[in-house]
Every structure is written in C-alpha cells, then in structure tokens.
Amino acid sequence: MQCPSCKEQIDDDSCYCDQCGGQIMVCSECGRPGKGKRCIFDGKELIPAGGGGANTSAPTVSPVQPTAAVPAQTPPTTVQPAVQPVAAAAAPVQQNPTAAASGSDKIKLTSQTHGIMIEAQNGDIIGRKNGAFAGVFGRFNYVSGAHCTIVKTAAGWHIQDTGSTNGTFYNGNRLAPNTPCPIANNTTIKIADIELLVTYNTDDGGTTRL
C-alpha cells in the first residue's frame, strides 16, 4: 500500500512507514489507510493499523542529518526504542553454517545480548526483509528491510548504509548513506538499535587498519 504521509510504497501489513516513520492509520470499517480522523470513503473513524488502539506507542523517529564518520565528534541524539524480547538462554543464531570460523573472505558480527552470530562476506545485505540474514533480523522492527551492506575492498572491510530509516553507526557517528566506512577488527557497529561486535582474520592481507 501507499503511505498516506510520504506516498512511498510500503508493505500492506505495516503499522509504521519504514521510510518516514509515520504511524499508519486505517478505517475502522473498510480498513483502507488514510489521514486525519475520518475515512474519506465511508466517514468512519481512523484507528492505528494492527489494532493497537489509542494506547499504541508510535516510535519516535527524529530526523538526523547524516554526517561522514570522523573521530571525536559528538554522537547524534538517537531513538531509544523499546527492548526487543529475547528468549531466555537463547542459543546464538548461526548463519552460513558451512563457512569457516575464520577466513579472509568472512567477517563475523556478534551480539550476546540479542543472541546473534553471523558470518558475512563481501556484498552481503543486512536487513529485516532482504539478504541472507533476514531470518536473524526479521524480529527487529527498527531495522530497515535492506539496512546496510558489508563490503570488502583491497583496503579491508567496510560497512555501507543503504538509506535506512534509523541509521547505521560507527564510533558513535551516523554514517552517510551509500558511503562505505572502514571498520576495524574488534570494534562495534550499530544497526538501528542493535549493537554488534566486529571480528575477522587480521592476517589476510586485506586488513582494515585505522
């Protein structure tokens, strides 16, 4: 369907627009999306999509001007979303099980808090709906459908935001969209509200050194 606020095409079952962050309101009678308080088709009251009712908490998305990743800048104010529920004692999710634990063509991203352990390679998309790891990030509502991309060049490993709604961060700085940022071994990146530890083989001849 089309977001009534920004007119972008979004999934039919969306409760919030993953482009502008606006809450989707639908007619209580016919279910069509709309703006204002009443449906323009039958005059019935508009209610939040998903049946959340008046107590549904909409995510606060504060527009942040992207800045290039440079050290010693003041981190931008970011949204502090509700903590995603995680099953107790959940085992880490392993993607690409045939991949070697360490190798020059793989980079490992882990989060003990969220039970995530993935091994990505050059060109892999990280997102809630797209890429090889959609099964891992599908439960995180603040991660965009195609949030960022892992890139490896002759200079080493990089991460590149693909125009996500809630941003990709490195060293506390929000990355400019479609601009590869080098990531060093044993540092952390932040995808929306998910913080991940970066580890990879430093003896592969293509190491990122900052």
C-alpha positions as CSV (number, residue, x, y, z in Angstrom):
1,M,0.0,0.0,0.0
2,Q,1.0,3.7,-0.2
3,C,1.9,5.6,2.9
4,P,-0.7,8.4,3.4
5,S,2.1,10.7,4.7
6,C,5.1,10.4,2.3
7,K,3.3,8.5,-0.6
8,E,6.0,5.8,-0.6
9,Q,5.1,2.1,-1.3
10,I,5.2,0.0,1.9
11,D,4.1,-3.5,2.9
12,D,0.3,-4.0,3.3
13,D,0.7,-5.2,6.9
14,S,2.9,-2.2,8.0
15,C,1.9,-0.4,11.2
16,Y,4.6,2.3,10.6
17,C,6.1,3.6,7.4
18,D,9.7,2.3,7.1
19,Q,10.5,5.4,5.0
20,C,9.2,8.4,7.0
21,G,8.5,6.6,10.4
22,G,4.8,7.8,10.4
23,Q,2.1,5.6,12.0
24,I,-0.3,4.1,9.6
25,M,-4.0,4.9,10.3
26,V,-6.7,2.8,8.7
27,C,-10.5,3.0,8.6
28,S,-12.2,1.1,11.4
29,E,-14.9,0.0,8.9
30,C,-13.3,-0.7,5.5
31,G,-9.6,-1.0,6.6
32,R,-8.2,1.5,4.0
33,P,-5.3,3.7,5.0
34,G,-5.9,7.5,5.4
35,K,-5.0,10.7,7.1
36,G,-6.9,12.8,9.6
37,K,-9.6,11.4,11.9
38,R,-12.2,10.1,9.4
39,C,-12.2,7.8,6.3
40,I,-12.8,9.8,3.1
41,F,-14.7,6.8,1.7
42,D,-17.3,6.0,4.4
43,G,-16.7,8.6,7.1
44,K,-15.8,6.1,9.8
45,E,-13.1,6.7,12.5
46,L,-9.5,6.1,11.6
47,I,-7.6,3.8,14.0
48,P,-3.9,2.7,14.2
49,A,-3.1,-0.2,11.9
50,G,-2.6,-3.5,13.5
51,G,-5.4,-3.0,16.1
52,G,-3.1,-1.3,18.6
53,G,-5.8,1.2,19.6
54,A,-5.3,4.5,21.3
55,N,-2.6,3.2,23.6
56,T,-0.3,2.0,20.7
57,S,3.1,3.7,21.2
58,A,4.5,5.0,17.9
59,P,8.3,5.1,17.5
60,T,9.8,8.5,17.8
61,V,11.9,9.0,14.8
62,S,13.9,12.2,15.0
63,P,15.3,13.2,11.6
64,V,19.0,13.2,11.9
65,Q,21.2,14.8,9.2
66,P,23.8,12.1,8.2
67,T,27.4,13.0,8.7
68,A,30.5,11.4,7.5
69,A,32.2,9.1,10.0
70,V,35.0,11.1,11.7
71,P,36.5,10.6,15.1
72,A,35.9,12.8,18.1
73,Q,32.5,14.1,17.0
74,T,29.6,14.4,19.4
75,P,27.3,11.5,18.8
76,P,23.9,12.5,17.4
77,T,20.8,12.0,19.6
78,T,19.2,8.7,18.5
79,V,16.0,7.0,19.2
80,Q,16.0,4.7,22.2
81,P,13.4,2.1,21.2
82,A,11.8,-0.5,23.4
83,V,14.0,-3.5,24.1
84,Q,13.1,-6.4,21.8
85,P,12.1,-9.5,23.8
86,V,14.7,-12.3,23.7
87,A,14.0,-15.8,24.8
88,A,15.9,-16.8,27.9
89,A,19.2,-18.7,27.3
90,A,18.6,-18.5,23.5
91,A,21.5,-20.1,21.6
92,P,23.3,-17.8,19.1
93,V,21.8,-17.9,15.7
94,Q,24.4,-19.2,13.2
95,Q,24.0,-18.3,9.5
96,N,26.1,-19.8,6.7
97,P,26.9,-22.9,8.7
98,T,29.3,-24.2,6.1
99,A,31.5,-21.1,6.4
100,A,34.9,-21.4,8.1
101,A,35.2,-19.9,11.6
102,S,37.9,-17.6,10.4
103,G,38.9,-16.8,6.9
104,S,40.0,-13.9,4.7
105,D,36.6,-13.8,2.9
106,K,34.4,-13.8,6.0
107,I,33.7,-11.2,8.7
108,K,31.9,-12.1,12.0
109,L,29.2,-9.9,13.6
110,T,28.0,-11.0,17.1
111,S,25.7,-9.8,19.8
112,Q,25.4,-11.8,23.1
113,T,22.5,-9.5,24.2
114,H,20.3,-10.5,21.2
115,G,21.7,-14.0,20.5
116,I,23.2,-13.1,17.1
117,M,26.3,-14.6,15.5
118,I,26.6,-14.3,11.7
119,E,29.4,-14.6,9.2
120,A,29.1,-12.2,6.3
121,Q,31.1,-11.9,3.1
122,N,31.6,-9.2,0.5
123,G,28.3,-7.8,-0.8
124,D,26.1,-9.4,1.8
125,I,23.0,-7.3,2.7
126,I,21.9,-7.0,6.3
127,G,18.2,-6.2,6.7
128,R,14.9,-7.1,8.2
129,K,13.5,-8.4,4.9
130,N,16.3,-8.6,2.4
131,G,19.6,-10.5,2.3
132,A,20.9,-13.8,3.6
133,F,20.3,-12.7,7.3
134,A,16.6,-11.7,7.1
135,G,15.8,-14.7,9.3
136,V,18.0,-13.2,12.0
137,F,17.0,-9.5,11.8
138,G,13.3,-10.1,10.9
139,R,12.3,-9.7,14.6
140,F,13.8,-6.2,15.0
141,N,11.2,-3.6,13.9
142,Y,13.7,-0.7,13.8
143,V,16.0,-2.5,11.3
144,S,15.0,-1.5,7.7
145,G,14.2,-4.0,5.0
146,A,17.6,-3.6,3.4
147,H,19.5,-1.7,6.1
148,C,23.2,-1.8,5.2
149,T,25.8,-3.8,3.1
150,I,29.1,-5.5,4.1
151,V,31.8,-4.6,1.6
152,K,35.4,-5.7,1.3
153,T,38.0,-3.9,-0.9
154,A,41.7,-4.1,-1.2
155,A,41.9,-1.7,1.8
156,G,39.9,-4.0,4.0
157,W,36.4,-4.4,5.4
158,H,33.7,-1.7,5.2
159,I,30.1,-1.2,6.1
160,Q,27.8,0.9,3.9
161,D,24.4,2.2,5.0
162,T,21.8,1.9,2.2
163,G,19.5,4.7,3.2
164,S,18.0,3.1,6.3
165,T,15.3,4.9,8.4
166,N,17.0,4.5,11.8
167,G,20.7,4.7,10.6
168,T,23.9,2.7,10.8
169,F,26.5,3.9,13.3
170,Y,30.3,3.5,13.8
171,N,32.3,5.1,16.6
172,G,29.1,7.0,17.6
173,N,28.6,8.6,14.3
174,R,25.7,8.1,11.9
175,L,27.0,7.1,8.5
176,A,26.1,8.9,5.3
177,P,24.0,6.7,3.0
178,N,25.8,4.8,0.2
179,T,29.2,5.8,1.5
180,P,31.5,2.8,2.6
181,C,33.0,3.3,6.0
182,P,36.1,1.2,7.0
183,I,35.6,-1.0,10.2
184,A,38.5,-2.2,12.3
185,N,38.8,-5.6,14.0
186,N,37.3,-5.9,17.5
187,T,35.2,-2.7,17.2
188,T,31.4,-2.3,17.3
189,I,28.9,-1.2,14.8
190,K,25.3,-0.2,15.5
191,I,22.4,-1.2,13.1
192,A,19.4,0.9,14.3
193,D,19.3,-0.2,18.0
194,I,21.3,-3.4,17.5
195,E,25.0,-3.2,18.6
196,L,27.3,-5.8,17.0
197,L,30.9,-6.8,17.7
198,V,33.1,-6.9,14.6
199,T,35.8,-9.6,14.3
200,Y,37.8,-11.0,11.4
201,N,41.1,-12.6,10.4
202,T,43.8,-9.9,10.5
203,D,46.3,-12.0,8.6
204,D,44.6,-12.0,5.2
205,G,46.5,-9.2,3.5
206,G,43.4,-7.0,3.3
207,T,43.1,-5.8,6.8
208,T,41.5,-2.5,7.7
209,R,43.9,-0.5,9.8
210,L,42.7,2.8,11.3
